[in-house]
Amino acid sequence: MTVRIGAHLSGGVKGAAARARHIGLGTEGPGSGGPIQLWSRNPTAWQPTQHAPADVQRFREQCAALDLWPIFTHGIYLMNLASPDDGLWQRSIEALVDHLAVGAALGAQAVIIHPGSGGPLAHQAALDRCAAALRQVLARTDDLPGRPLVALETCAGAGRTLGRTFADLAAILERLDHSRAVAVVLDTAHLFGSGYDLASAAGLQATIDELLSCLAPERVIALHANDSRAPLGSHRDRHENIGQGLIGAAAFERLLAHPLLRALPWIMEVPGYDGQGPDAQNLQTLRRLAQSPGSSSASAR
């Protein structure tokens, strides 16, 4: 099984393809592309971006030409679907509705979001709040042609954020009657920060066992590939280049060899060796680890 490895690309709708070429995605002929993730709007502002139809069409054509798929967009940082503040909560719902509409136009498989934080709310009440927001979003976009999935991302667990455990994500899905419109995305640095020991073989197996005890495997649709500068269980979110952090290259080789994880689209969110985000060196590192004898033999079983 060949793993598809790609990246979060800067440049938005207009510049993503150029960034893909810059780091080596889709430039070496058929099969050299991979999954991509992008911001479909300014991630630090509430104001939505109005994309010209010609820009959207060009984006889709460029992705097809470079073999860039599946496509994911990431929700803005300001959204908090678990917030007890009614104004912020409603604004977050509006933002996610817009994200889904834009994602549908771009041909995105999913819009990836953080579940949010309930702040002073009790944990169960925060889960209720998040699920209620998602229920509104799904109802309002039910007739949207090509609606992307809403994908809940695992989080490192700083403060009172939701999504630090697989049980959290399962609880949100249960509150949504296990809607097929909602999925899950794993993040290696976030999992490590929240206490899942991906750095060891035994820890990886324990992580997979817990994942499968809480979620059906088909719920997991992608993986953010990031090493971690933050220690195991620190509840801190500090991404590092692949093999340069506390998870380590050997662990990524094991992750790439695991059949469940290897089948997922891998999306780098690393800082990059030049500080400009995912780059050719990180892409080459993951491709090399994916082709190692251990990865190849395990994925063939």
Short mmCIF file of the C-alpha atoms (twelve columns), coordinates in Angstrom:
data_MODEL
# 
_entry.id   MODEL 
# 
loop_
_atom_site.group_PDB 
_atom_site.id 
_atom_site.type_symbol 
_atom_site.label_atom_id 
_atom_site.label_alt_id 
_atom_site.label_comp_id 
_atom_site.label_asym_id 
_atom_site.label_seq_id 
_atom_site.Cartn_x 
_atom_site.Cartn_y 
_atom_site.Cartn_z 
_atom_site.pdbx_PDB_model_num 
ATOM 1   C CA . MET A 1   0.000   0.000  0.000   1 
ATOM 2   C CA . THR A 2   1.429   3.369  -1.045  1 
ATOM 3   C CA . VAL A 3   0.933   6.110  1.514   1 
ATOM 4   C CA . ARG A 4   -0.084  9.542  0.246   1 
ATOM 5   C CA . ILE A 5   1.977   12.268 1.887   1 
ATOM 6   C CA . GLY A 6   1.255   15.949 1.449   1 
ATOM 7   C CA . ALA A 7   1.180   19.192 3.341   1 
ATOM 8   C CA . HIS A 8   -0.616  22.230 4.608   1 
ATOM 9   C CA . LEU A 9   0.110   24.806 1.899   1 
ATOM 10  C CA . SER A 10  0.435   28.534 2.388   1 
ATOM 11  C CA . GLY A 11  -0.891  30.915 -0.213  1 
ATOM 12  C CA . GLY A 12  -4.580  30.142 0.058   1 
ATOM 13  C CA . VAL A 13  -6.702  29.366 -2.965  1 
ATOM 14  C CA . LYS A 14  -4.588  31.482 -5.330  1 
ATOM 15  C CA . GLY A 15  -1.152  30.360 -4.158  1 
ATOM 16  C CA . ALA A 16  -1.488  26.768 -2.932  1 
ATOM 17  C CA . ALA A 17  -0.486  25.120 -6.211  1 
ATOM 18  C CA . ALA A 18  2.666   27.220 -6.495  1 
ATOM 19  C CA . ARG A 19  3.634   26.247 -2.956  1 
ATOM 20  C CA . ALA A 20  2.992   22.584 -3.753  1 
ATOM 21  C CA . ARG A 21  5.397   22.791 -6.683  1 
ATOM 22  C CA . HIS A 22  7.964   24.591 -4.513  1 
ATOM 23  C CA . ILE A 23  8.148   21.742 -2.007  1 
ATOM 24  C CA . GLY A 24  8.024   18.980 -4.633  1 
ATOM 25  C CA . LEU A 25  4.410   17.861 -4.600  1 
ATOM 26  C CA . GLY A 26  3.194   16.745 -7.993  1 
ATOM 27  C CA . THR A 27  6.336   17.784 -9.847  1 
ATOM 28  C CA . GLU A 28  7.786   14.346 -10.615 1 
ATOM 29  C CA . GLY A 29  5.034   12.882 -12.748 1 
ATOM 30  C CA . PRO A 30  2.061   10.623 -11.938 1 
ATOM 31  C CA . GLY A 31  1.796   9.578  -8.313  1 
ATOM 32  C CA . SER A 32  4.075   12.322 -6.987  1 
ATOM 33  C CA . GLY A 33  1.226   14.446 -5.646  1 
ATOM 34  C CA . GLY A 34  -0.491  14.057 -2.319  1 
ATOM 35  C CA . PRO A 35  -3.152  15.400 0.013   1 
ATOM 36  C CA . ILE A 36  -3.217  19.111 0.711   1 
ATOM 37  C CA . GLN A 37  -4.693  21.380 3.345   1 
ATOM 38  C CA . LEU A 38  -5.119  25.141 3.092   1 
ATOM 39  C CA . TRP A 39  -6.787  28.107 4.689   1 
ATOM 40  C CA . SER A 40  -9.781  29.107 2.594   1 
ATOM 41  C CA . ARG A 41  -9.870  32.455 4.428   1 
ATOM 42  C CA . ASN A 42  -7.705  34.504 6.802   1 
ATOM 43  C CA . PRO A 43  -7.313  32.212 9.847   1 
ATOM 44  C CA . THR A 44  -7.116  35.114 12.306  1 
ATOM 45  C CA . ALA A 45  -10.134 37.132 11.109  1 
ATOM 46  C CA . TRP A 46  -13.884 36.668 11.127  1 
ATOM 47  C CA . GLN A 47  -14.409 38.322 7.756   1 
ATOM 48  C CA . PRO A 48  -14.997 35.648 5.075   1 
ATOM 49  C CA . THR A 49  -13.082 35.761 1.811   1 
ATOM 50  C CA . GLN A 50  -15.066 36.100 -1.395  1 
ATOM 51  C CA . HIS A 51  -13.320 33.907 -3.970  1 
ATOM 52  C CA . ALA A 52  -13.745 34.788 -7.625  1 
ATOM 53  C CA . PRO A 53  -15.234 31.863 -9.586  1 
ATOM 54  C CA . ALA A 54  -12.230 31.978 -11.931 1 
ATOM 55  C CA . ASP A 55  -9.842  31.532 -8.977  1 
ATOM 56  C CA . VAL A 56  -11.830 28.559 -7.690  1 
ATOM 57  C CA . GLN A 57  -11.871 26.944 -11.133 1 
ATOM 58  C CA . ARG A 58  -8.126  27.511 -11.569 1 
ATOM 59  C CA . PHE A 59  -7.454  25.994 -8.130  1 
ATOM 60  C CA . ARG A 60  -9.401  22.862 -9.002  1 
ATOM 61  C CA . GLU A 61  -7.648  22.529 -12.368 1 
ATOM 62  C CA . GLN A 62  -4.221  22.973 -10.782 1 
ATOM 63  C CA . CYS A 63  -4.961  20.368 -8.122  1 
ATOM 64  C CA . ALA A 64  -6.044  17.899 -10.791 1 
ATOM 65  C CA . ALA A 65  -2.945  18.573 -12.881 1 
ATOM 66  C CA . LEU A 66  -0.589  18.101 -9.896  1 
ATOM 67  C CA . ASP A 67  -2.387  15.082 -8.432  1 
ATOM 68  C CA . LEU A 68  -3.201  17.021 -5.254  1 
ATOM 69  C CA . TRP A 69  -5.941  15.109 -3.451  1 
ATOM 70  C CA . PRO A 70  -7.783  14.754 -1.212  1 
ATOM 71  C CA . ILE A 71  -8.212  18.435 -0.446  1 
ATOM 72  C CA . PHE A 72  -8.862  19.686 3.080   1 
ATOM 73  C CA . THR A 73  -9.443  23.163 4.443   1 
ATOM 74  C CA . HIS A 74  -8.815  24.166 8.044   1 
ATOM 75  C CA . GLY A 75  -11.203 26.210 10.141  1 
ATOM 76  C CA . ILE A 76  -10.132 29.618 11.411  1 
ATOM 77  C CA . TYR A 77  -8.509  29.823 14.831  1 
ATOM 78  C CA . LEU A 78  -11.231 32.124 16.203  1 
ATOM 79  C CA . MET A 79  -14.016 29.536 16.128  1 
ATOM 80  C CA . ASN A 80  -15.077 27.985 19.428  1 
ATOM 81  C CA . LEU A 81  -18.099 25.741 19.075  1 
ATOM 82  C CA . ALA A 82  -18.067 24.894 22.791  1 
ATOM 83  C CA . SER A 83  -17.984 28.474 24.029  1 
ATOM 84  C CA . PRO A 84  -20.478 29.486 26.747  1 
ATOM 85  C CA . ASP A 85  -20.507 32.985 25.219  1 
ATOM 86  C CA . ASP A 86  -23.602 33.044 23.014  1 
ATOM 87  C CA . GLY A 87  -22.180 35.705 20.702  1 
ATOM 88  C CA . LEU A 88  -18.932 33.830 20.062  1 
ATOM 89  C CA . TRP A 89  -20.787 30.529 19.783  1 
ATOM 90  C CA . GLN A 90  -23.180 31.868 17.112  1 
ATOM 91  C CA . ARG A 91  -20.368 33.577 15.235  1 
ATOM 92  C CA . SER A 92  -18.481 30.276 15.185  1 
ATOM 93  C CA . ILE A 93  -21.509 28.519 13.716  1 
ATOM 94  C CA . GLU A 94  -21.747 31.147 10.969  1 
ATOM 95  C CA . ALA A 95  -18.040 30.760 10.195  1 
ATOM 96  C CA . LEU A 96  -18.280 26.983 9.884   1 
ATOM 97  C CA . VAL A 97  -21.320 27.253 7.608   1 
ATOM 98  C CA . ASP A 98  -19.254 29.529 5.352   1 
ATOM 99  C CA . HIS A 99  -16.272 27.154 5.510   1 
ATOM 100 C CA . LEU A 100 -18.450 24.293 4.289   1 
ATOM 101 C CA . ALA A 101 -19.859 26.337 1.406   1 
ATOM 102 C CA . VAL A 102 -16.383 27.401 0.279   1 
ATOM 103 C CA . GLY A 103 -15.043 23.881 0.812   1 
ATOM 104 C CA . ALA A 104 -17.762 22.479 -1.422  1 
ATOM 105 C CA . ALA A 105 -16.795 24.928 -4.179  1 
ATOM 106 C CA . LEU A 106 -13.131 23.920 -3.867  1 
ATOM 107 C CA . GLY A 107 -13.880 20.192 -3.927  1 
ATOM 108 C CA . ALA A 108 -12.690 19.640 -0.364  1 
ATOM 109 C CA . GLN A 109 -13.259 16.310 1.357   1 
ATOM 110 C CA . ALA A 110 -13.491 17.923 4.801   1 
ATOM 111 C CA . VAL A 111 -13.211 21.098 6.811   1 
ATOM 112 C CA . ILE A 112 -10.957 20.351 9.785   1 
ATOM 113 C CA . ILE A 113 -11.751 22.123 13.059  1 
ATOM 114 C CA . HIS A 114 -10.794 22.053 16.712  1 
ATOM 115 C CA . PRO A 115 -13.777 21.079 18.895  1 
ATOM 116 C CA . GLY A 116 -13.239 24.130 21.119  1 
ATOM 117 C CA . SER A 117 -13.199 24.906 24.825  1 
ATOM 118 C CA . GLY A 118 -16.070 25.271 27.241  1 
ATOM 119 C CA . GLY A 119 -14.071 27.504 29.565  1 
ATOM 120 C CA . PRO A 120 -15.938 27.542 32.880  1 
ATOM 121 C CA . LEU A 121 -18.479 24.956 31.720  1 
ATOM 122 C CA . ALA A 122 -18.386 21.458 33.155  1 
ATOM 123 C CA . HIS A 123 -16.867 18.979 30.726  1 
ATOM 124 C CA . GLN A 124 -20.130 17.270 29.786  1 
ATOM 125 C CA . ALA A 125 -21.816 20.636 29.269  1 
ATOM 126 C CA . ALA A 126 -18.979 21.715 26.956  1 
ATOM 127 C CA . LEU A 127 -19.443 18.533 24.926  1 
ATOM 128 C CA . ASP A 128 -23.175 19.288 24.747  1 
ATOM 129 C CA . ARG A 129 -22.446 22.818 23.583  1 
ATOM 130 C CA . CYS A 130 -20.097 21.663 20.816  1 
ATOM 131 C CA . ALA A 131 -22.552 19.041 19.587  1 
ATOM 132 C CA . ALA A 132 -25.432 21.543 19.584  1 
ATOM 133 C CA . ALA A 133 -23.391 23.915 17.404  1 
ATOM 134 C CA . LEU A 134 -22.505 21.137 14.983  1 
ATOM 135 C CA . ARG A 135 -26.147 20.088 14.813  1 
ATOM 136 C CA . GLN A 136 -27.105 23.626 13.743  1 
ATOM 137 C CA . VAL A 137 -24.328 23.739 11.144  1 
ATOM 138 C CA . LEU A 138 -25.313 20.404 9.625   1 
ATOM 139 C CA . ALA A 139 -28.998 21.343 9.514   1 
ATOM 140 C CA . ARG A 140 -28.239 24.622 7.754   1 
ATOM 141 C CA . THR A 141 -26.004 22.957 5.146   1 
ATOM 142 C CA . ASP A 142 -27.997 19.783 4.620   1 
ATOM 143 C CA . ASP A 143 -28.906 20.720 1.033   1 
ATOM 144 C CA . LEU A 144 -25.419 21.979 0.094   1 
ATOM 145 C CA . PRO A 145 -24.211 20.060 -3.002  1 
ATOM 146 C CA . GLY A 146 -20.845 18.431 -2.376  1 
ATOM 147 C CA . ARG A 147 -20.833 19.406 1.288   1 
ATOM 148 C CA . PRO A 148 -17.491 18.465 2.877   1 
ATOM 149 C CA . LEU A 149 -17.311 16.493 6.076   1 
ATOM 150 C CA . VAL A 150 -16.737 18.307 9.344   1 
ATOM 151 C CA . ALA A 151 -13.592 16.719 10.787  1 
ATOM 152 C CA . LEU A 152 -12.824 17.070 14.491  1 
ATOM 153 C CA . GLU A 153 -9.095  17.232 15.176  1 
ATOM 154 C CA . THR A 154 -7.416  15.656 18.192  1 
ATOM 155 C CA . CYS A 155 -5.994  18.365 20.456  1 
ATOM 156 C CA . ALA A 156 -3.086  18.567 22.889  1 
ATOM 157 C CA . GLY A 157 -5.440  19.477 25.712  1 
ATOM 158 C CA . ALA A 158 -4.227  22.875 26.888  1 
ATOM 159 C CA . GLY A 159 -6.598  24.502 29.338  1 
ATOM 160 C CA . ARG A 160 -10.071 23.022 29.043  1 
ATOM 161 C CA . THR A 161 -10.037 22.207 25.341  1 
ATOM 162 C CA . LEU A 162 -12.095 19.310 24.054  1 
ATOM 163 C CA . GLY A 163 -10.606 16.559 21.932  1 
ATOM 164 C CA . ARG A 164 -7.664  15.595 24.115  1 
ATOM 165 C CA . THR A 165 -8.919  11.999 24.201  1 
ATOM 166 C CA . PHE A 166 -10.607 9.699  21.725  1 
ATOM 167 C CA . ALA A 167 -13.418 9.370  24.249  1 
ATOM 168 C CA . ASP A 168 -14.095 13.122 23.907  1 
ATOM 169 C CA . LEU A 169 -14.517 12.829 20.155  1 
ATOM 170 C CA . ALA A 170 -16.656 9.709  20.521  1 
ATOM 171 C CA . ALA A 171 -18.890 11.566 22.983  1 
ATOM 172 C CA . ILE A 172 -19.471 14.375 20.485  1 
ATOM 173 C CA . LEU A 173 -20.311 11.862 17.751  1 
ATOM 174 C CA . GLU A 174 -22.713 10.072 20.073  1 
ATOM 175 C CA . ARG A 175 -24.499 13.346 20.762  1 
ATOM 176 C CA . LEU A 176 -24.877 13.748 16.989  1 
ATOM 177 C CA . ASP A 177 -26.366 10.264 16.641  1 
ATOM 178 C CA . HIS A 178 -23.149 9.230  14.888  1 
ATOM 179 C CA . SER A 179 -23.864 11.442 11.892  1 
ATOM 180 C CA . ARG A 180 -21.882 10.363 8.841   1 
ATOM 181 C CA . ALA A 181 -21.253 14.054 8.135   1 
ATOM 182 C CA . VAL A 182 -18.713 14.251 10.991  1 
ATOM 183 C CA . ALA A 183 -15.283 12.624 10.986  1 
ATOM 184 C CA . VAL A 184 -11.993 12.671 12.933  1 
ATOM 185 C CA . VAL A 185 -8.458  13.778 12.064  1 
ATOM 186 C CA . LEU A 186 -5.440  12.667 14.090  1 
ATOM 187 C CA . ASP A 187 -2.508  14.966 14.847  1 
ATOM 188 C CA . THR A 188 0.696   13.260 15.992  1 
ATOM 189 C CA . ALA A 189 2.075   16.199 17.981  1 
ATOM 190 C CA . HIS A 190 -1.295  16.823 19.615  1 
ATOM 191 C CA . LEU A 191 -1.696  13.160 20.529  1 
ATOM 192 C CA . PHE A 192 1.789   13.105 22.049  1 
ATOM 193 C CA . GLY A 193 1.103   16.294 23.989  1 
ATOM 194 C CA . SER A 194 -2.161  14.904 25.309  1 
ATOM 195 C CA . GLY A 195 -0.418  11.798 26.666  1 
ATOM 196 C CA . TYR A 196 -0.502  9.200  23.880  1 
ATOM 197 C CA . ASP A 197 3.020   7.755  23.691  1 
ATOM 198 C CA . LEU A 198 3.588   7.544  19.959  1 
ATOM 199 C CA . ALA A 199 7.356   7.471  20.502  1 
ATOM 200 C CA . SER A 200 7.418   3.831  21.625  1 
ATOM 201 C CA . ALA A 201 6.155   0.670  19.925  1 
ATOM 202 C CA . ALA A 202 4.114   -0.294 22.977  1 
ATOM 203 C CA . GLY A 203 2.687   3.219  23.226  1 
ATOM 204 C CA . LEU A 204 1.638   3.213  19.593  1 
ATOM 205 C CA . GLN A 205 -0.164  -0.098 20.034  1 
ATOM 206 C CA . ALA A 206 -1.905  1.180  23.168  1 
ATOM 207 C CA . THR A 207 -2.944  4.310  21.270  1 
ATOM 208 C CA . ILE A 208 -4.397  2.319  18.379  1 
ATOM 209 C CA . ASP A 209 -6.192  -0.005 20.809  1 
ATOM 210 C CA . GLU A 210 -7.799  2.957  22.595  1 
ATOM 211 C CA . LEU A 211 -8.680  4.619  19.299  1 
ATOM 212 C CA . LEU A 212 -10.486 1.515  18.068  1 
ATOM 213 C CA . SER A 213 -12.276 1.053  21.380  1 
ATOM 214 C CA . CYS A 214 -13.821 4.515  20.970  1 
ATOM 215 C CA . LEU A 215 -14.179 5.114  17.225  1 
ATOM 216 C CA . ALA A 216 -14.915 3.081  14.132  1 
ATOM 217 C CA . PRO A 217 -11.807 3.126  11.919  1 
ATOM 218 C CA . GLU A 218 -13.711 4.615  8.978   1 
ATOM 219 C CA . ARG A 219 -14.354 7.725  11.090  1 
ATOM 220 C CA . VAL A 220 -10.644 8.630  10.883  1 
ATOM 221 C CA . ILE A 221 -10.028 10.313 7.527   1 
ATOM 222 C CA . ALA A 222 -6.582  11.961 7.738   1 
ATOM 223 C CA . LEU A 223 -3.459  12.433 9.841   1 
ATOM 224 C CA . HIS A 224 -1.502  15.606 10.576  1 
ATOM 225 C CA . ALA A 225 2.159   14.582 10.627  1 
ATOM 226 C CA . ASN A 226 4.171   16.614 13.102  1 
ATOM 227 C CA . ASP A 227 7.036   15.834 15.441  1 
ATOM 228 C CA . SER A 228 6.794   17.497 18.855  1 
ATOM 229 C CA . ARG A 229 8.992   19.915 20.788  1 
ATOM 230 C CA . ALA A 230 6.685   19.517 23.808  1 
ATOM 231 C CA . PRO A 231 7.111   16.504 26.138  1 
ATOM 232 C CA . LEU A 232 4.714   13.596 26.350  1 
ATOM 233 C CA . GLY A 233 1.607   14.539 28.329  1 
ATOM 234 C CA . SER A 234 2.587   18.207 28.604  1 
ATOM 235 C CA . HIS A 235 -0.719  19.365 27.043  1 
ATOM 236 C CA . ARG A 236 1.317   21.769 24.930  1 
ATOM 237 C CA . ASP A 237 1.085   22.144 21.151  1 
ATOM 238 C CA . ARG A 238 4.595   22.631 19.761  1 
ATOM 239 C CA . HIS A 239 5.196   21.242 16.281  1 
ATOM 240 C CA . GLU A 240 8.662   20.187 15.136  1 
ATOM 241 C CA . ASN A 241 10.169  18.930 11.882  1 
ATOM 242 C CA . ILE A 242 9.905   15.188 11.272  1 
ATOM 243 C CA . GLY A 243 12.554  13.268 13.217  1 
ATOM 244 C CA . GLN A 244 13.817  16.384 15.007  1 
ATOM 245 C CA . GLY A 245 11.505  16.247 18.017  1 
ATOM 246 C CA . LEU A 246 10.608  14.002 20.942  1 
ATOM 247 C CA . ILE A 247 8.573   11.561 18.841  1 
ATOM 248 C CA . GLY A 248 11.502  10.808 16.555  1 
ATOM 249 C CA . ALA A 249 12.200  9.281  13.153  1 
ATOM 250 C CA . ALA A 250 11.976  5.658  14.304  1 
ATOM 251 C CA . ALA A 251 8.484   6.295  15.661  1 
ATOM 252 C CA . PHE A 252 7.358   7.852  12.380  1 
ATOM 253 C CA . GLU A 253 8.631   4.786  10.577  1 
ATOM 254 C CA . ARG A 254 6.405   2.665  12.844  1 
ATOM 255 C CA . LEU A 255 3.465   5.000  12.325  1 
ATOM 256 C CA . LEU A 256 3.883   4.800  8.562   1 
ATOM 257 C CA . ALA A 257 4.053   1.013  8.774   1 
ATOM 258 C CA . HIS A 258 0.808   0.605  10.702  1 
ATOM 259 C CA . PRO A 259 -1.937  -0.474 8.250   1 
ATOM 260 C CA . LEU A 260 -4.608  1.748  9.792   1 
ATOM 261 C CA . LEU A 261 -2.437  4.864  9.693   1 
ATOM 262 C CA . ARG A 262 -0.664  4.146  6.425   1 
ATOM 263 C CA . ALA A 263 -4.021  4.083  4.638   1 
ATOM 264 C CA . LEU A 264 -4.746  7.671  5.692   1 
ATOM 265 C CA . PRO A 265 -3.768  10.853 3.837   1 
ATOM 266 C CA . TRP A 266 -0.719  12.300 5.673   1 
ATOM 267 C CA . ILE A 267 -0.613  16.104 5.896   1 
ATOM 268 C CA . MET A 268 2.505   17.829 7.230   1 
ATOM 269 C CA . GLU A 269 2.040   20.886 9.445   1 
ATOM 270 C CA . VAL A 270 5.711   21.166 10.407  1 
ATOM 271 C CA . PRO A 271 7.547   24.486 10.914  1 
ATOM 272 C CA . GLY A 272 9.994   23.732 8.071   1 
ATOM 273 C CA . TYR A 273 13.757  24.064 8.107   1 
ATOM 274 C CA . ASP A 274 13.488  27.636 6.849   1 
ATOM 275 C CA . GLY A 275 10.635  28.514 9.217   1 
ATOM 276 C CA . GLN A 276 8.220   28.858 6.307   1 
ATOM 277 C CA . GLY A 277 6.141   25.751 6.939   1 
ATOM 278 C CA . PRO A 278 6.152   22.329 5.254   1 
ATOM 279 C CA . ASP A 279 9.109   22.007 2.903   1 
ATOM 280 C CA . ALA A 280 10.877  19.625 0.544   1 
ATOM 281 C CA . GLN A 281 13.205  18.283 3.251   1 
ATOM 282 C CA . ASN A 282 10.357  17.172 5.513   1 
ATOM 283 C CA . LEU A 283 8.500   15.701 2.536   1 
ATOM 284 C CA . GLN A 284 11.579  13.727 1.508   1 
ATOM 285 C CA . THR A 285 12.081  12.506 5.086   1 
ATOM 286 C CA . LEU A 286 8.559   11.114 5.319   1 
ATOM 287 C CA . ARG A 287 8.765   9.563  1.860   1 
ATOM 288 C CA . ARG A 288 12.040  7.876  2.811   1 
ATOM 289 C CA . LEU A 289 10.611  6.539  6.078   1 
ATOM 290 C CA . ALA A 290 7.542   5.284  4.224   1 
ATOM 291 C CA . GLN A 291 9.770   3.296  1.894   1 
ATOM 292 C CA . SER A 292 11.962  1.768  4.611   1 
ATOM 293 C CA . PRO A 293 12.041  -2.041 4.834   1 
ATOM 294 C CA . GLY A 294 10.036  -1.984 8.081   1 
ATOM 295 C CA . SER A 295 7.286   0.176  6.624   1 
ATOM 296 C CA . SER A 296 7.123   -1.760 3.374   1 
ATOM 297 C CA . SER A 297 6.969   -5.204 4.972   1 
ATOM 298 C CA . ALA A 298 4.414   -4.207 7.603   1 
ATOM 299 C CA . SER A 299 2.131   -2.484 5.098   1 
ATOM 300 C CA . ALA A 300 2.187   -5.528 2.848   1 
ATOM 301 C CA . ARG A 301 0.733   -7.773 5.549   1 
# 
